[in-house]
Amino acid sequence: MNFRSSNRVTEVASKRAVHSAFAWLHGNPKTIMDWQAELTAIPAPPFGEAARGRWLAEQFQAIGLQDVRIDALGNVFGSWPAAGLPAASTGPVVVLSAHLDTVFPAETPLQPKVDGERLEAPGACDNGAGLAGLLAIAKAISAADMELPAPLIFLGNVGEEGEGNLRGVRHFYQQDPLASRVSAHLILDGAGEEAVVTRALGSRRFRVSISGPGGHSFSDAGTPNPIAALSTALASVAQTQLPTEPRTTMNFGTIQGGASVNAIPEKVVAAIDFRSTSSEELTRLEKILRHAVEEAVLKSNLAAKNNFPRHRGPLGFQIEEIGDRPAAQLSADSPLYRSLLLVDRHLGLRTEPMLGSTDANIPLSLGVPALSMGAGGDGGGAHTLGEWYSAQNRDLGLKRVLLLTLTMLEEAAER
């Protein structure tokens, strides 16, 4: 372990302002829970996060963050500048983020129920805990009147869940001028104080559509059948051997199409999900899928042409990518990973590195040191109407987040 890194964590933790920030986190559980309950009452499905984003921007402003803004996609930004640096500085920055969206449709009843340290509501933990933690860290820094050695960017991003396809963080790294300056990116997602996602699980998702003229099952017999062709293609893909290492999976999630048992369908649509810790495996599976669909449609059309020359027309197909989350990994030699271990040691925590699919996939795939961690407390029932969060020991998780963030700011200042 690098001695300088170890010494840096100890130095940061010993500062009076850090003690004051820790005291605020410990002494204000109701304020943090009130934020969490209020934000979970605001619907935020993927592509519908605007109202929650406006609420977050208002809280950023009330806390005193600078340069509060909402970008074209709906990402919400605020920042603490570095002490003694001009506003136009172009040096390294650290990003602390949490996603705004939930998996629940806009019409889902949201009636947060608070009972002491427990909050029950859809999205209470994922990602009510992360967003409340984001605000708590900002407020603790403000309350402690802390001077930062490098700029800290707070980001509430859209589009982490499902077909949001990480669009918020992806947009930030593709379009925002700050992206090229990021030296470390810490992501708050859900509850917990020991687990941390350092390996990004990659995924590729596709929507396959096969269409044709359709017709009556008897009088138009011989017209190629989209469901039959798709079934042939999926059966072929299902025979693919998947490696256990790198771990790779496939799933045929939905199939929709057809109107009646005695009608040749005009269209069928399927959604397919491939996941792997290897980008190469994901590319291999995409090629297999495309080949299987093309071959199944070609054979269906040839059979119809040869056996039923008067059929009503051929099949066509479309393969649309609906999700792409790159696989990547935080190097164990990186200052961020080393600092995480030291912070956990300092706080008496057991580091639990995990594999997951989070906003960290994007920066990690670009070579930016990043990880996804809980914002303290406990939770359960994620992605269900019975979701809950417990704030017991939340302050320990938030101390971990703050100490790691401050340590990475010191690292950024040295650069």
N, C-alpha and C positions, 0 to 999 in steps of 0.2 A: 504494500500500500504506500502511495506517495506521501512522504512526510509533510510536504507543503500543504497538500489537500487536507490531511488530518488536522494540521495546525490551523488552517483557515476555518474549518467548521467550529473548532473550539473558540477561536477569536470572535467569530460572528455571534455565537451563542452567549458569549460573556458580555456583550455590549448592553449598556443600560437601556437603550431604546428598544432592543430586542426583548428584554425582560418586560418592558412596558407593553409592548405589543402582545406578548404571551399573556400578560395579565388581562388585557382587553378581551382576548379570545376566551379566556377562562371565565371572566366575569360578566359576559353579555350573552348567555345562551338564549334568552327570550328575544333579543333583537334579531339574532340570526334565524331563529325559528319563525319569527314573524315574517321576515323576508321570504323564507322558504314556503310558508303557507300562502302568502300573497301571490307569489309567482306561479305556484302550481295551480292556482285558480284561473290562470290565463291560458286558454287553448294555444297550443303551439305544435300542430302537426307538421311534418315535413312539407315545405313550400307554403306554410301558413304561420310563420313565426313572427310576423311583423308587430303584432300587439305586445307580445312578450319582449321583443327587442326594444320597443319604445319605452316600456317599463324599466328595462335594465339601464338604458341610457339615462333615464331620470335619476335612478339610484346612483349611477356613476357621478353625475353632476352634483347630487346632494352630498356625496362623500367628499368631493373636491378633486376628483381626477381631472386632468387636463386633456385638451384636444379630443373631447368626447365627440364621436361621429358615428354615423351608420352608413355603410357603403352600399353600392348599388344592389348587392345580393341580399342585404339585410344583416350582415355581420356588424356587431356593435363594438366600438373601440373606446378605450380610455387609457390614460398613461400617467405614471409618475416620472418626472424627468430626473436626470442625474444631478446631484448637487455640484455646483461649480462648472457645469458644462453649458455651452450656449444652446438655445432652443434648436438651432440649425445643425447640431452635431450629427455626424454621419457614422458614428462608431457603433459597436455591437449593442444589441438589445436582447433582453430576455422576455419571452412571451408566456403568460399564464392564461389559460383559456378553459372554457366549459361550454358544452353545446346547449343551445336553446331549445331544440326540438324534442318531442316525445313521439312514441309510436302510435298515439291515440288519435283517431279522427276528430275533426273540429267539433262535431256534435256530441262527443262523449261528455256525460255529466261530470263536472268537476266541483266537488264540494269538500274541500280539505277539512279534515277533522283533527284538531290538536287535543291531545290528552297528555298533559305534562311534557315529557320528553319525546313522545311518540306522535308522528304525523301520518295520517292515513289518507291517501289520495292517489289516483293514477298519475304517475310521474313524480311522486314524492321523493323517490330515491334517484331515479334515472330520468332527468338529471337535476331534479330540484336540489339534491344535496350538493352537486357540483357548482351550480349557480350561486347558491347561498354561501358556499365556501369561497367562491370568487369575491363576493361582496365582503365577506368577513375579513379576508386577507387585505383587501384595499382599505377597509375601515381601520383595521389594527395598525397598519402602517401610518395612516393619517393621525390616529389618536396618539400614537407614540412620537409624532413629529419627527419621523425617521428621515435621515438623509441617505439617499441611495447612491452607490458608486457608479451605476450605469442605469439607463432608462429601463423601466419595467412597463410592458404593454399588457393591458387587460383586454381580453377578447371573449365576447359571447358570440359564438358562431352558429350559423344555421346548418341544417342538412347533414347531421351525423347519422341519423337513424334510417334503416331500410333503403328505400329508393332515393333518399336524399343523397346517397352515394358520396358522402364526405365533401359535398359541394362547397360548403362554407370555407373550410380550411384549404381545400384545393384552390378556390378562388383567391384566397389570401396569398398563397405561395406563387400563384401564377400572375397576379395582377397588382398586388400592393407594393409600393416602394419600400416598405419596411422589411419585406420578406428577405431581401438579400443581406440584411443586417442581423438576422436572428442567430444567436450563438447557442441558445438552448430554448426548448419549448416544453413546458410542463402543462399537462392536461388534467383537469379535475372531472372525473366521471364516476358518479355514484358514491357509495359509502366505503368505509374501511380505512385502516391505518397501517397495514403491513403489506398487502398485495400491491403489486405494481406491474403493469404491462410493459415489458421491454422487448418482446418479440411480436411483430405485427403479422397477424394471420391474413394472407392474401385471399381475395375472392374475385371471381368473375361470374357475372350473372347475365343470362341471355333470355330474350323472348323470341321464340320461334313461331312463325306464322306460316301455315300452308293453306292455300286457297284454290278454289276451282269453281266451275259453273254450277255444281250441285245438280239435284234433280230427283225424280221419283225412283225409289229403290228397285222397281220392276221395269217400268217402261223406259227408264233411262239407264238400265243396267249396262255396265261397261265404262261409264263415265268414271274417271279415276277419283278415288275417295281420299280426301285430306286426312281423315282420322286414321285410315289404314296406313297411309304413307308415313305419318308422324309416328305411329306405333312401331313401324318397322325401324325407323331411324332411332328412336329412343331405346328399343330393344338392342340394337347394335351398339349404341354408346354404353349401355348398361353392362355389356360383356367386357368392357375395358378393364384391364388389370391395374389396380391402384396400389402405389407403394405404401408401405407402412412408415418408411423414412425416406424422404421427407413425408410427413403425414399429409395425406390428400384424401378428400372426400368429394362425392357428387350427390346431388339431390334433384329429383324431378318434382318441383313444388306444386304446380297447378297445371291442369289441362282443361280447356274450355272450348266448346264448339258443338255444333249440331243442333237440330231443331226437333227431330222426331225419329223414332225407331225405323220408320219407313221412308225416310228422306236421306238422300246422299247429301252430306253437309257441304256448305259452300266455304266454310272456313273453320280451322281449328288453331288454337294458340296454346303454347306451353311455356312455362317459366322454369329455367334450369339454373342451378347454383353449383359452382365448382369452388372448392376451398383448398388451400395448400399453404404450407410454409415456404414453398418454392415457386418463384415466378415462372421458371421453366416448365414445371408441371402444369401450371394454369394455361400456358401457351399451348402445350401438347394437347390438353383436353379440348381447348377451343378448336384446334385443327381437326380433331376427331369428330366433334359435333358437326362442324361445317361439312365435312366430307360425308358423314352419315346422312344428313338431311338432303344434300345435293344428290347422292346416289339413290336414296329412297324415292325421291320425286322423279328422277330420271327413269328408274325402273317402272314406276307406276305409269308414267306417260307412255313408255315404249310398249308395255303390256296392253294398254288401252288401244294404242294405234294398231298393233298387230292383230288383236282379237276382236276389237269392236271399232272398225274404221269410221263408223258414223257416230261415235260418241260426241258429247256436247262441248268438249274442249279440254285442254291440258291443265295440269296443276302448275302453280307458281309458288315460290316461297320467299320468305324474308327472315333474316336472322339479325336481331337488334340487340346490341349490348346495352343492358340496363344497369349495370353495376361493375365497377372496377376498383378494387382496393388492393394496392400493391403490397407484396410481402417484403419484409425488411426486418432488421434487428439492430438494437442499440449495442454498440461494442462494449464489452466488459472493460476495455481499456480507456473508455472515454471519461473525461472529467465529470460528466453528469452521473454516470453509473458509479464511479468511485465515490463521488460526494454523497450519493444516495445511501450507500453502505455505511459511510461514516456518520451521516445524520441519524440513521436508524440505530447505529451503535450508541451514539450519544443519548438518544431518547429511550434506549432499552427495548427497541423493537426488533422483530425478526423479519428480515427482508424476504418477501415471497415473490420472486420474478415469475411472470405468467405470460402465456400466449393469448392474444386477443385481437379483435378487429375494432379499432377505435380511430379517433381523429389523428392519433400518432402515426398511423400508417403513412400519411402523406409526407410529413417532414422527414421521417426515417428513410423513406424511399429516395429522398432528395439529398441524403447525407447530413441532415440537420439533427443533432442530438435531441432526442425527444423521448418522453415516456408518459404513460397515462396512470394516474393514481387516484385512490379514493380521497374524499374530503372529510374523513372521520365518521364516527358513528357506525350504525349498522342498518341493514335494510333487507327487504325480501319482497317476494311477489312481483318482481320486475316484469314489466310489459303485460301486467294483468290489472283488472279493475280493483283488485285487493292489495295493490302495492302499498308498502309502508316503510317508514324510516324511523329509527330511534337515534336520538341525539346523545345518548349516553357515551361519555368519553370522546365526544366530537372534538373537543379542544386539543386532544393529543394528536389526532390526525391533522388538524389545522396547524399545529406547531410544527409538525413534520413538513408540511407544504411550505410554510413560511421560512423555516430554517434552510431548506433545500433551495428555495427561490433566492434568498439572500446570498447564499454561498455561490450560486451560479452568477449572480450579479457581480460579486467580487471577482470571479473568474473572468467575466466579460470585461470588467474594467482593466484587468491586467493585459488583455488583448489589445 
